[in-house]
Amino acid sequence: FAPKRLFLGISVSAVSYYTYLGGFKRMHLTEVDFEETEAFYMPFQGKYGNDLGKKFFKLNKDVESFKSDPNTKLHIKKTFGIYYDNPQTAAEKNKLRADIGFFFDTSSDNEQDKKELIQKYADLGYIHTKLPKTRSYHEKFAWGFPHFFSFLIGSSKFYPLATKELMKRGTFEKIEEGVNYAFIETYKDNETYYYGPTENLKDFSLTKYPAPGMK
């Protein structure tokens, strides 16, 4: 009986842990406004696993440094990622594209201050942009630990569901030549907020890299 009890104990633990990570959460899309915001971001091309993780490590380290700077006129709201490629269908997994960065407000409306701010972060490798208020399919997903597994589970639930709804709506048919459809993820308070824009598609196509080869 001992092996059976051991197997049962492991199975119960595995199910409990999968539940804790959000594995049994059902996603229900709502249509919301992605709010207008200013952002600084870094272009990325590589693997969505370790390569992107290293980029996010730098981003989070920079954000903490910016927040602790007593002279900063920057109010950082949250970090984000914009994603263009499906790793399941891409043949060149080392050429997956993303843009990662942070949304912000400034404490000064002075145009010269803003120019200096943009130049300051440009010197650190960040690009300034403005993203418009945009109707989007939306859901959120809480993180378990380690966070990596929750990112995988959340993505595996949201993206197929959102893609299906966007196809029904005919959103992909509206994409202009040279524009890449982009999903947005924002990160705050141990949750990922997912957005699938249904309009203003060109404004979210920030990547400077060509699409990877497909299977």
Z-matrix of the N, CA and C atoms (Angstrom, degrees):
N
C 1 1.466
C 2 1.519 1 113.05
N 3 1.343 2 116.66 1 -24.02
C 4 1.466 3 119.75 2 -175.94
C 5 1.527 4 112.78 3 -58.82
N 6 1.351 5 119.43 4 -47.63
C 7 1.473 6 119.33 5 178.72
C 8 1.529 7 112.86 6 -59.39
N 9 1.366 8 116.17 7 -37.72
C 10 1.462 9 119.20 8 180.00
C 11 1.522 10 110.54 9 -66.46
N 12 1.343 11 115.79 10 -42.04
C 13 1.459 12 119.17 11 179.21
C 14 1.523 13 110.92 12 -64.84
N 15 1.334 14 114.98 13 -39.21
C 16 1.461 15 119.36 14 178.77
C 17 1.524 16 110.34 15 -63.13
N 18 1.339 17 115.92 16 -45.56
C 19 1.469 18 120.61 17 178.79
C 20 1.524 19 110.96 18 -61.47
N 21 1.349 20 116.13 19 -42.53
C 22 1.464 21 120.61 20 179.88
C 23 1.530 22 110.11 21 -63.92
N 24 1.345 23 116.11 22 -41.32
C 25 1.460 24 120.05 23 179.70
C 26 1.517 25 111.94 24 -63.96
N 27 1.336 26 116.06 25 -41.63
C 28 1.468 27 120.60 26 178.79
C 29 1.526 28 110.15 27 -65.69
N 30 1.343 29 116.40 28 -41.48
C 31 1.468 30 121.23 29 -179.14
C 32 1.524 31 110.91 30 -63.17
N 33 1.339 32 116.47 31 -44.45
C 34 1.466 33 120.86 32 179.53
C 35 1.521 34 110.02 33 -63.46
N 36 1.333 35 116.40 34 -42.13
C 37 1.466 36 120.42 35 179.49
C 38 1.518 37 111.19 36 -63.85
N 39 1.352 38 115.99 37 -41.42
C 40 1.462 39 120.37 38 -179.34
C 41 1.523 40 110.99 39 -64.31
N 42 1.337 41 116.66 40 -42.88
C 43 1.464 42 120.97 41 179.28
C 44 1.524 43 110.25 42 -65.04
N 45 1.337 44 116.29 43 -41.88
C 46 1.466 45 120.63 44 179.61
C 47 1.527 46 110.73 45 -63.06
N 48 1.317 47 116.10 46 -41.76
C 49 1.466 48 119.85 47 -179.48
C 50 1.526 49 110.89 48 -68.10
N 51 1.335 50 116.52 49 -40.56
C 52 1.468 51 120.67 50 178.55
C 53 1.528 52 110.00 51 -63.37
N 54 1.332 53 116.26 52 -38.17
C 55 1.467 54 120.79 53 176.53
C 56 1.519 55 110.32 54 -63.98
N 57 1.339 56 116.15 55 -43.76
C 58 1.466 57 121.90 56 178.83
C 59 1.530 58 110.99 57 -59.47
N 60 1.319 59 117.35 58 -37.29
C 61 1.466 60 121.50 59 179.87
C 62 1.530 61 112.39 60 -76.02
N 63 1.326 62 117.24 61 -8.14
C 64 1.460 63 120.77 62 -179.77
C 65 1.510 64 113.86 63 94.72
N 66 1.323 65 116.47 64 16.14
C 67 1.459 66 120.73 65 -174.91
C 68 1.518 67 114.54 66 -61.49
N 69 1.347 68 117.15 67 -28.53
C 70 1.459 69 120.02 68 -177.89
C 71 1.525 70 112.34 69 -102.41
N 72 1.320 71 116.30 70 6.19
C 73 1.465 72 119.56 71 177.90
C 74 1.531 73 110.28 72 -67.84
N 75 1.308 74 116.43 73 132.96
C 76 1.465 75 121.24 74 175.41
C 77 1.521 76 108.30 75 -95.81
N 78 1.299 77 116.15 76 131.42
C 79 1.455 78 120.01 77 179.46
C 80 1.524 79 110.61 78 -91.38
N 81 1.327 80 114.80 79 139.66
C 82 1.459 81 122.08 80 177.81
C 83 1.525 82 107.38 81 -128.74
N 84 1.310 83 116.75 82 109.60
C 85 1.457 84 120.62 83 -177.12
C 86 1.526 85 111.11 84 -71.03
N 87 1.318 86 115.60 85 139.52
C 88 1.458 87 121.98 86 169.26
C 89 1.522 88 107.39 87 -122.82
N 90 1.310 89 116.26 88 158.90
C 91 1.459 90 119.68 89 176.74
C 92 1.522 91 108.17 90 -103.57
N 93 1.328 92 116.22 91 120.65
C 94 1.462 93 122.04 92 -175.03
C 95 1.525 94 109.31 93 -132.69
N 96 1.322 95 115.25 94 173.81
C 97 1.457 96 121.17 95 171.97
C 98 1.525 97 109.69 96 -91.16
N 99 1.314 98 116.00 97 121.89
C 100 1.462 99 119.62 98 164.68
C 101 1.522 100 104.72 99 -76.20
N 102 1.335 101 117.08 100 119.57
C 103 1.461 102 120.30 101 -170.91
C 104 1.529 103 112.27 102 -75.59
N 105 1.313 104 115.21 103 144.33
C 106 1.464 105 122.05 104 177.38
C 107 1.525 106 110.11 105 -57.09
N 108 1.315 107 116.61 106 139.80
C 109 1.462 108 120.00 107 -177.89
C 110 1.525 109 110.76 108 -158.45
N 111 1.322 110 115.51 109 159.90
C 112 1.464 111 121.86 110 169.40
C 113 1.521 112 107.77 111 -100.48
N 114 1.316 113 115.99 112 152.74
C 115 1.464 114 119.64 113 -175.52
C 116 1.522 115 111.30 114 -149.96
N 117 1.323 116 114.44 115 154.49
C 118 1.451 117 123.06 116 164.55
C 119 1.521 118 107.03 117 -115.19
N 120 1.341 119 116.72 118 137.59
C 121 1.456 120 118.75 119 -178.32
C 122 1.530 121 111.04 120 -144.04
N 123 1.339 122 114.10 121 162.44
C 124 1.462 123 122.87 122 175.54
C 125 1.526 124 108.67 123 -118.75
N 126 1.327 125 118.72 124 131.04
C 127 1.466 126 120.71 125 175.48
C 128 1.531 127 110.70 126 -69.24
N 129 1.324 128 115.64 127 147.64
C 130 1.468 129 120.66 128 179.25
C 131 1.513 130 109.76 129 -137.17
N 132 1.344 131 115.09 130 141.42
C 133 1.456 132 122.72 131 168.55
C 134 1.520 133 107.58 132 -143.59
N 135 1.328 134 116.14 133 128.56
C 136 1.464 135 120.01 134 -177.69
C 137 1.517 136 109.98 135 160.96
N 138 1.327 137 117.37 136 -155.21
C 139 1.462 138 122.09 137 177.29
C 140 1.530 139 108.99 138 -86.85
N 141 1.335 140 115.58 139 142.70
C 142 1.455 141 119.98 140 -179.45
C 143 1.526 142 112.93 141 -73.07
N 144 1.303 143 118.44 142 -7.58
C 145 1.463 144 121.27 143 179.38
C 146 1.517 145 112.31 144 -87.73
N 147 1.326 146 116.04 145 -105.13
C 148 1.462 147 120.98 146 -174.98
C 149 1.526 148 113.38 147 -63.45
N 150 1.345 149 116.56 148 -40.33
C 151 1.466 150 119.42 149 -178.08
C 152 1.527 151 111.30 150 -60.21
N 153 1.328 152 116.03 151 -47.40
C 154 1.459 153 120.27 152 -179.31
C 155 1.528 154 110.69 153 -70.01
N 156 1.324 155 115.98 154 -35.27
C 157 1.461 156 120.08 155 177.74
C 158 1.524 157 112.03 156 -59.46
N 159 1.320 158 117.03 157 -40.12
C 160 1.463 159 121.27 158 178.03
C 161 1.525 160 111.27 159 -65.56
N 162 1.323 161 116.00 160 -37.07
C 163 1.465 162 120.97 161 178.38
C 164 1.527 163 110.45 162 -66.77
N 165 1.326 164 116.10 163 -40.54
C 166 1.461 165 119.79 164 177.99
C 167 1.523 166 111.19 165 -67.98
N 168 1.327 167 117.31 166 -33.63
C 169 1.460 168 120.78 167 177.03
C 170 1.529 169 109.85 168 -60.20
N 171 1.330 170 116.02 169 -44.51
C 172 1.472 171 120.56 170 177.00
C 173 1.525 172 110.37 171 -63.45
N 174 1.337 173 116.87 172 -44.64
C 175 1.457 174 120.83 173 -179.92
C 176 1.525 175 111.17 174 -58.20
N 177 1.319 176 117.01 175 -49.75
C 178 1.461 177 120.46 176 -177.83
C 179 1.528 178 111.84 177 -64.25
N 180 1.312 179 116.26 178 -35.55
C 181 1.454 180 120.81 179 176.92
C 182 1.530 181 110.47 180 -66.23
N 183 1.328 182 116.10 181 -42.79
C 184 1.470 183 120.72 182 177.52
C 185 1.527 184 110.75 183 -62.48
N 186 1.332 185 116.64 184 -44.29
C 187 1.463 186 121.12 185 -178.09
C 188 1.531 187 110.60 186 -60.27
N 189 1.326 188 116.88 187 -43.55
C 190 1.464 189 119.77 188 178.35
C 191 1.516 190 111.01 189 -63.41
N 192 1.336 191 116.51 190 -37.33
C 193 1.462 192 120.78 191 177.90
C 194 1.519 193 111.16 192 -66.25
N 195 1.340 194 116.52 193 -42.61
C 196 1.461 195 120.72 194 179.91
C 197 1.534 196 110.57 195 -63.58
N 198 1.350 197 115.72 196 -41.51
C 199 1.468 198 120.06 197 -178.31
C 200 1.529 199 111.93 198 -65.15
N 201 1.324 200 116.47 199 -33.26
C 202 1.469 201 120.43 200 -176.01
C 203 1.523 202 112.77 201 -86.17
N 204 1.330 203 117.65 202 -4.74
C 205 1.459 204 121.47 203 179.70
C 206 1.532 205 109.36 204 -76.02
N 207 1.340 206 119.01 205 113.94
C 208 1.473 207 120.79 206 -177.08
C 209 1.522 208 113.56 207 -66.41
N 210 1.326 209 117.30 208 -17.12
C 211 1.465 210 120.96 209 -177.91
C 212 1.525 211 113.49 210 -96.50
N 213 1.323 212 116.71 211 -0.17
C 214 1.460 213 118.75 212 -175.71
C 215 1.531 214 111.78 213 -71.15
N 216 1.316 215 115.73 214 145.38
C 217 1.462 216 121.98 215 173.97
C 218 1.529 217 109.49 216 -108.92
N 219 1.330 218 114.15 217 21.96
C 220 1.453 219 121.26 218 -173.97
C 221 1.522 220 109.87 219 -107.95
N 222 1.329 221 116.45 220 127.96
C 223 1.464 222 120.56 221 172.67
C 224 1.527 223 107.23 222 -109.71
N 225 1.335 224 115.71 223 107.50
C 226 1.469 225 120.54 224 -177.93
C 227 1.526 226 109.67 225 -83.03
N 228 1.331 227 115.93 226 125.68
C 229 1.464 228 120.85 227 -177.22
C 230 1.524 229 112.41 228 -89.40
N 231 1.327 230 116.37 229 -48.66
C 232 1.467 231 120.32 230 -179.68
C 233 1.524 232 108.96 231 -169.79
N 234 1.331 233 116.88 232 161.43
C 235 1.456 234 121.44 233 175.56
C 236 1.530 235 108.96 234 -92.04
N 237 1.334 236 115.31 235 163.82
C 238 1.466 237 119.30 236 -176.83
C 239 1.520 238 110.75 237 -153.19
N 240 1.325 239 114.22 238 164.97
C 241 1.460 240 122.35 239 170.65
C 242 1.517 241 109.00 240 -137.55
N 243 1.325 242 116.76 241 140.15
C 244 1.462 243 122.70 242 173.65
C 245 1.527 244 106.87 243 -114.38
N 246 1.333 245 116.57 244 127.12
C 247 1.464 246 121.03 245 -171.39
C 248 1.526 247 110.34 246 -122.83
N 249 1.334 248 114.60 247 139.48
C 250 1.462 249 121.06 248 -172.75
C 251 1.516 250 114.13 249 -115.61
N 252 1.316 251 118.14 250 -22.87
C 253 1.469 252 120.47 251 -167.86
C 254 1.520 253 112.64 252 -122.37
N 255 1.334 254 115.07 253 149.42
C 256 1.458 255 122.57 254 175.44
C 257 1.529 256 108.31 255 -96.49
N 258 1.343 257 118.10 256 111.56
C 259 1.467 258 119.21 257 -178.10
C 260 1.523 259 113.52 258 -64.14
N 261 1.344 260 116.66 259 -18.42
C 262 1.461 261 119.95 260 179.70
C 263 1.524 262 112.11 261 -74.51
N 264 1.337 263 117.30 262 -27.14
C 265 1.464 264 120.33 263 -176.72
C 266 1.530 265 112.99 264 -109.72
N 267 1.327 266 117.11 265 -6.96
C 268 1.468 267 120.69 266 -179.81
C 269 1.518 268 110.47 267 -83.88
N 270 1.329 269 116.88 268 131.69
C 271 1.466 270 121.43 269 177.08
C 272 1.531 271 110.23 270 -80.44
N 273 1.329 272 116.68 271 -34.17
C 274 1.466 273 121.62 272 -178.70
C 275 1.526 274 109.29 273 -98.78
N 276 1.327 275 115.73 274 81.75
C 277 1.463 276 120.40 275 -174.57
C 278 1.526 277 112.86 276 -71.50
N 279 1.322 278 116.47 277 -11.14
C 280 1.461 279 120.07 278 176.15
C 281 1.532 280 111.62 279 -90.19
N 282 1.342 281 116.00 280 7.17
C 283 1.463 282 119.93 281 179.86
C 284 1.531 283 112.15 282 -127.34
N 285 1.332 284 115.64 283 27.47
C 286 1.459 285 120.19 284 177.23
C 287 1.522 286 109.09 285 -72.54
N 288 1.325 287 116.17 286 146.06
C 289 1.470 288 120.55 287 -170.96
C 290 1.529 289 112.15 288 -113.64
N 291 1.330 290 114.40 289 145.82
C 292 1.459 291 121.75 290 175.07
C 293 1.524 292 108.45 291 -158.66
N 294 1.303 293 115.53 292 163.81
C 295 1.465 294 122.15 293 169.14
C 296 1.518 295 106.03 294 -131.16
N 297 1.324 296 117.36 295 127.22
C 298 1.462 297 119.81 296 -177.49
C 299 1.520 298 109.63 297 -124.92
N 300 1.319 299 116.25 298 147.58
C 301 1.457 300 118.93 299 -178.00
C 302 1.509 301 111.88 300 -178.81
N 303 1.345 302 116.12 301 -147.86
C 304 1.458 303 120.56 302 -178.27
C 305 1.520 304 110.54 303 -145.49
N 306 1.332 305 114.99 304 147.41
C 307 1.458 306 122.44 305 173.97
C 308 1.525 307 108.11 306 -87.21
N 309 1.333 308 116.84 307 148.13
C 310 1.462 309 118.04 308 -176.84
C 311 1.523 310 112.35 309 -150.31
N 312 1.333 311 114.43 310 161.46
C 313 1.459 312 124.02 311 166.07
C 314 1.522 313 106.51 312 -119.39
N 315 1.314 314 117.24 313 155.02
C 316 1.467 315 120.18 314 174.67
C 317 1.519 316 109.37 315 -111.16
N 318 1.323 317 115.47 316 150.16
C 319 1.458 318 120.65 317 -179.64
C 320 1.516 319 111.44 318 -87.31
N 321 1.337 320 117.33 319 3.25
C 322 1.461 321 121.21 320 -179.66
C 323 1.519 322 109.99 321 -133.81
N 324 1.317 323 115.74 322 137.80
C 325 1.463 324 120.81 323 175.82
C 326 1.524 325 111.27 324 -96.55
N 327 1.313 326 116.17 325 3.37
C 328 1.455 327 121.55 326 -179.18
C 329 1.527 328 109.90 327 -67.68
N 330 1.331 329 117.26 328 124.38
C 331 1.458 330 121.55 329 -176.18
C 332 1.525 331 112.09 330 -62.90
N 333 1.307 332 116.87 331 -36.49
C 334 1.463 333 120.21 332 179.10
C 335 1.520 334 110.42 333 -65.90
N 336 1.344 335 115.64 334 -40.69
C 337 1.466 336 119.40 335 176.90
C 338 1.526 337 110.86 336 -60.41
N 339 1.331 338 116.26 337 -40.77
C 340 1.460 339 119.89 338 -179.61
C 341 1.528 340 111.38 339 -66.72
N 342 1.310 341 116.55 340 -39.92
C 343 1.464 342 119.96 341 177.74
C 344 1.521 343 111.00 342 -62.08
N 345 1.329 344 116.31 343 -43.02
C 346 1.460 345 120.75 344 179.00
C 347 1.526 346 110.70 345 -65.45
N 348 1.341 347 116.06 346 -38.00
C 349 1.463 348 120.73 347 178.96
C 350 1.519 349 110.87 348 -64.54
N 351 1.324 350 116.30 349 -45.89
C 352 1.466 351 120.66 350 179.46
C 353 1.521 352 111.04 351 -62.10
N 354 1.315 353 117.36 352 -40.70
C 355 1.457 354 120.95 353 178.92
C 356 1.525 355 110.97 354 -67.15
N 357 1.323 356 115.99 355 -39.36
C 358 1.469 357 120.57 356 -179.88
C 359 1.520 358 110.98 357 -58.52
N 360 1.333 359 116.83 358 -46.80
C 361 1.454 360 119.63 359 -177.74
C 362 1.530 361 111.98 360 -79.98
N 363 1.312 362 117.07 361 -24.06
C 364 1.465 363 120.05 362 173.27
C 365 1.530 364 109.69 363 -63.89
N 366 1.321 365 116.69 364 -38.29
C 367 1.461 366 121.06 365 178.21
C 368 1.531 367 111.68 366 -64.80
N 369 1.326 368 116.27 367 -21.73
C 370 1.468 369 121.33 368 179.13
C 371 1.535 370 111.91 369 -95.31
N 372 1.324 371 116.07 370 4.47
C 373 1.464 372 120.20 371 176.12
C 374 1.516 373 115.14 372 98.02
N 375 1.340 374 117.55 373 10.29
C 376 1.469 375 120.95 374 -178.67
C 377 1.528 376 111.38 375 -102.47
N 378 1.327 377 115.61 376 145.95
C 379 1.460 378 122.86 377 178.37
C 380 1.523 379 108.27 378 -110.07
N 381 1.313 380 116.45 379 137.69
C 382 1.470 381 121.38 380 -179.70
C 383 1.524 382 110.11 381 -90.38
N 384 1.331 383 116.35 382 140.86
C 385 1.460 384 120.71 383 175.11
C 386 1.518 385 109.93 384 -152.23
N 387 1.329 386 115.52 385 165.81
C 388 1.458 387 122.44 386 173.07
C 389 1.519 388 108.09 387 -122.90
N 390 1.323 389 116.37 388 132.33
C 391 1.459 390 121.88 389 179.84
C 392 1.526 391 108.80 390 -110.81
N 393 1.334 392 118.05 391 132.52
C 394 1.464 393 120.88 392 -174.40
C 395 1.529 394 113.57 393 -82.48
N 396 1.316 395 115.05 394 160.00
C 397 1.460 396 120.57 395 171.33
C 398 1.527 397 108.11 396 -61.61
N 399 1.339 398 116.87 397 128.84
C 400 1.463 399 120.24 398 -168.38
C 401 1.524 400 111.13 399 -146.11
N 402 1.320 401 117.25 400 130.17
C 403 1.461 402 120.98 401 173.91
C 404 1.522 403 109.10 402 -66.75
N 405 1.340 404 115.08 403 134.49
C 406 1.461 405 119.79 404 -172.97
C 407 1.525 406 110.61 405 -149.16
N 408 1.328 407 115.40 406 149.71
C 409 1.462 408 120.13 407 166.16
C 410 1.522 409 107.63 408 -74.68
N 411 1.331 410 115.77 409 140.61
C 412 1.465 411 119.19 410 -170.37
C 413 1.530 412 111.75 411 -144.12
N 414 1.328 413 114.18 412 146.43
C 415 1.464 414 123.20 413 167.51
C 416 1.518 415 107.46 414 -157.20
N 417 1.308 416 117.11 415 165.43
C 418 1.466 417 120.85 416 177.24
C 419 1.517 418 109.16 417 -131.05
N 420 1.326 419 115.27 418 160.73
C 421 1.458 420 120.86 419 -174.95
C 422 1.524 421 108.95 420 -146.47
N 423 1.336 422 115.99 421 123.60
C 424 1.463 423 120.97 422 -179.15
C 425 1.526 424 110.69 423 -77.86
N 426 1.328 425 116.64 424 147.22
C 427 1.459 426 121.69 425 -179.05
C 428 1.523 427 111.16 426 -88.65
N 429 1.330 428 115.01 427 140.17
C 430 1.449 429 121.36 428 164.58
C 431 1.524 430 107.20 429 -100.37
N 432 1.317 431 116.69 430 -168.34
C 433 1.471 432 120.30 431 178.00
C 434 1.519 433 109.11 432 -126.62
N 435 1.340 434 118.27 433 133.50
C 436 1.461 435 126.03 434 -0.36
C 437 1.534 436 111.89 435 -72.75
N 438 1.322 437 115.72 436 148.40
C 439 1.452 438 121.81 437 -173.84
C 440 1.520 439 113.26 438 -58.81
N 441 1.330 440 116.71 439 -30.93
C 442 1.465 441 121.61 440 -175.66
C 443 1.529 442 111.30 441 -54.52
N 444 1.347 443 116.87 442 -41.85
C 445 1.463 444 120.06 443 -177.90
C 446 1.530 445 111.04 444 -67.89
N 447 1.326 446 116.71 445 -37.37
C 448 1.464 447 119.60 446 177.77
C 449 1.519 448 111.06 447 -66.71
N 450 1.348 449 117.14 448 -35.99
C 451 1.463 450 120.05 449 176.77
C 452 1.524 451 110.11 450 -61.03
N 453 1.332 452 116.09 451 -43.78
C 454 1.467 453 120.28 452 -179.50
C 455 1.527 454 111.39 453 -64.83
N 456 1.330 455 116.15 454 -45.49
C 457 1.457 456 120.26 455 -177.37
C 458 1.532 457 110.61 456 -66.51
N 459 1.341 458 115.76 457 -45.13
C 460 1.457 459 119.50 458 179.69
C 461 1.514 460 111.98 459 -60.42
N 462 1.325 461 116.40 460 -44.66
C 463 1.465 462 121.11 461 179.67
C 464 1.525 463 111.71 462 -63.24
N 465 1.332 464 115.66 463 -40.32
C 466 1.468 465 119.81 464 -177.86
C 467 1.527 466 111.75 465 -67.24
N 468 1.334 467 117.06 466 -21.18
C 469 1.457 468 121.10 467 178.94
C 470 1.530 469 111.58 468 -91.56
N 471 1.335 470 116.86 469 -44.81
C 472 1.464 471 119.81 470 -173.72
C 473 1.520 472 113.06 471 -73.48
N 474 1.326 473 117.84 472 -49.59
C 475 1.460 474 119.92 473 -169.58
C 476 1.526 475 114.46 474 -63.01
N 477 1.330 476 120.02 475 -44.71
C 478 1.480 477 117.67 476 176.99
C 479 1.526 478 112.52 477 -63.21
N 480 1.344 479 116.29 478 -38.79
C 481 1.461 480 120.32 479 -179.05
C 482 1.533 481 110.87 480 -66.77
N 483 1.332 482 116.27 481 -46.38
C 484 1.467 483 120.13 482 179.98
C 485 1.522 484 111.42 483 -66.14
N 486 1.331 485 116.43 484 -40.49
C 487 1.469 486 120.37 485 179.28
C 488 1.521 487 110.72 486 -60.81
N 489 1.319 488 116.70 487 -41.61
C 490 1.466 489 121.40 488 178.91
C 491 1.526 490 110.58 489 -60.79
N 492 1.339 491 116.93 490 -45.01
C 493 1.461 492 120.83 491 -179.15
C 494 1.529 493 111.51 492 -68.54
N 495 1.315 494 116.77 493 -38.23
C 496 1.470 495 120.47 494 178.67
C 497 1.527 496 111.20 495 -65.86
N 498 1.335 497 116.05 496 -36.69
C 499 1.467 498 120.04 497 177.24
C 500 1.532 499 110.50 498 -66.39
N 501 1.331 500 116.93 499 -42.47
C 502 1.464 501 121.03 500 177.40
C 503 1.527 502 110.79 501 -58.77
N 504 1.317 503 114.97 502 -39.09
C 505 1.460 504 121.46 503 -176.11
C 506 1.527 505 111.99 504 -76.86
N 507 1.327 506 116.82 505 -17.11
C 508 1.457 507 120.65 506 -178.22
C 509 1.516 508 113.63 507 81.20
N 510 1.347 509 115.83 508 19.32
C 511 1.472 510 120.12 509 -176.95
C 512 1.519 511 111.71 510 -63.26
N 513 1.320 512 117.39 511 -42.54
C 514 1.464 513 120.33 512 -176.88
C 515 1.529 514 111.87 513 -64.97
N 516 1.322 515 115.98 514 -26.52
C 517 1.462 516 119.73 515 179.66
C 518 1.525 517 112.19 516 -71.22
N 519 1.329 518 116.33 517 -16.73
C 520 1.467 519 121.45 518 -179.10
C 521 1.529 520 112.79 519 -86.95
N 522 1.331 521 117.11 520 -6.40
C 523 1.458 522 120.31 521 -174.85
C 524 1.527 523 110.54 522 -68.68
N 525 1.309 524 115.77 523 126.50
C 526 1.458 525 121.26 524 179.99
C 527 1.525 526 110.46 525 -77.74
N 528 1.322 527 116.21 526 158.92
C 529 1.466 528 120.90 527 177.63
C 530 1.524 529 109.50 528 -60.77
N 531 1.333 530 115.85 529 133.26
C 532 1.454 531 120.81 530 179.81
C 533 1.512 532 114.22 531 88.72
N 534 1.347 533 116.69 532 -4.49
C 535 1.465 534 121.11 533 179.18
C 536 1.521 535 109.03 534 -101.62
N 537 1.328 536 117.05 535 135.06
C 538 1.462 537 122.87 536 178.40
C 539 1.527 538 108.82 537 -105.21
N 540 1.353 539 116.32 538 128.78
C 541 1.462 540 117.47 539 176.94
C 542 1.521 541 108.74 540 -66.54
N 543 1.336 542 116.01 541 139.09
C 544 1.466 543 120.64 542 -176.02
C 545 1.524 544 111.06 543 -130.64
N 546 1.320 545 116.30 544 131.45
C 547 1.458 546 122.71 545 168.40
C 548 1.523 547 108.04 546 -93.39
N 549 1.334 548 116.20 547 147.61
C 550 1.461 549 120.45 548 179.42
C 551 1.519 550 109.42 549 -116.27
N 552 1.314 551 116.19 550 137.16
C 553 1.454 552 122.52 551 169.24
C 554 1.526 553 107.95 552 -120.63
N 555 1.337 554 117.24 553 134.38
C 556 1.455 555 120.83 554 172.09
C 557 1.524 556 107.94 555 -118.15
N 558 1.336 557 115.80 556 152.45
C 559 1.460 558 120.65 557 -171.90
C 560 1.526 559 109.85 558 -128.86
N 561 1.345 560 115.45 559 122.91
C 562 1.458 561 119.86 560 178.54
C 563 1.526 562 109.63 561 -163.45
N 564 1.343 563 115.60 562 140.69
C 565 1.471 564 121.96 563 175.37
C 566 1.527 565 112.15 564 53.50
N 567 1.340 566 115.77 565 44.08
C 568 1.466 567 121.78 566 176.59
C 569 1.530 568 113.86 567 59.96
N 570 1.334 569 115.15 568 34.99
C 571 1.459 570 120.58 569 174.82
C 572 1.521 571 109.90 570 -139.64
N 573 1.325 572 115.12 571 148.69
C 574 1.463 573 121.36 572 171.45
C 575 1.520 574 108.22 573 -103.31
N 576 1.338 575 115.71 574 130.67
C 577 1.456 576 122.17 575 176.93
C 578 1.535 577 107.08 576 -108.26
N 579 1.324 578 115.98 577 119.07
C 580 1.464 579 121.88 578 -176.34
C 581 1.526 580 110.65 579 -99.72
N 582 1.334 581 115.54 580 141.47
C 583 1.465 582 121.00 581 178.10
C 584 1.531 583 109.43 582 -137.66
N 585 1.339 584 115.42 583 133.14
C 586 1.458 585 121.76 584 173.13
C 587 1.517 586 108.38 585 -119.95
N 588 1.334 587 118.80 586 97.65
C 589 1.466 588 121.68 587 -175.31
C 590 1.525 589 113.09 588 -59.41
N 591 1.334 590 115.44 589 143.51
C 592 1.461 591 120.91 590 176.03
C 593 1.530 592 111.49 591 -110.83
N 594 1.327 593 117.00 592 -0.05
C 595 1.463 594 122.68 593 179.53
C 596 1.526 595 109.09 594 -153.17
N 597 1.325 596 116.41 595 174.48
C 598 1.479 597 121.32 596 178.94
C 599 1.534 598 112.00 597 52.89
N 600 1.318 599 116.21 598 37.87
C 601 1.465 600 120.51 599 -172.52
C 602 1.530 601 112.17 600 -62.45
N 603 1.312 602 116.38 601 -34.48
C 604 1.466 603 120.39 602 -178.75
C 605 1.518 604 111.91 603 -64.63
N 606 1.338 605 117.30 604 -32.59
C 607 1.464 606 121.54 605 -176.38
C 608 1.521 607 112.79 606 -69.28
N 609 1.326 608 116.72 607 -21.34
C 610 1.461 609 120.62 608 -178.69
C 611 1.525 610 112.25 609 -100.53
N 612 1.306 611 116.76 610 -2.61
C 613 1.465 612 121.71 611 178.88
C 614 1.523 613 108.81 612 -88.76
N 615 1.319 614 116.69 613 82.56
C 616 1.462 615 122.35 614 -173.72
C 617 1.527 616 113.58 615 -95.29
N 618 1.322 617 116.98 616 -20.43
C 619 1.467 618 119.93 617 -170.80
C 620 1.528 619 112.67 618 -58.79
N 621 1.318 620 114.38 619 144.10
C 622 1.469 621 120.06 620 176.94
C 623 1.525 622 111.25 621 -101.59
N 624 1.336 623 116.97 622 -0.58
C 625 1.459 624 121.38 623 -175.00
C 626 1.529 625 111.15 624 -98.93
N 627 1.344 626 117.07 625 149.03
C 628 1.471 627 120.44 626 175.70
C 629 1.528 628 110.29 627 -73.20
N 630 1.318 629 116.43 628 157.26
C 631 1.459 630 121.15 629 179.61
C 632 1.523 631 111.17 630 -64.95
N 633 1.333 632 117.93 631 143.35
C 634 1.471 633 119.53 632 177.73
C 635 1.519 634 111.20 633 -72.35
N 636 1.324 635 115.67 634 160.68
C 637 1.461 636 119.78 635 176.18
C 638 1.506 637 111.26 636 -63.65
N 639 1.326 638 117.29 637 148.40
C 640 1.464 639 122.40 638 -178.22
C 641 1.520 640 110.45 639 -105.51
N 642 1.315 641 115.89 640 157.83
C 643 1.457 642 121.41 641 178.21
C 644 1.535 643 109.53 642 -70.01
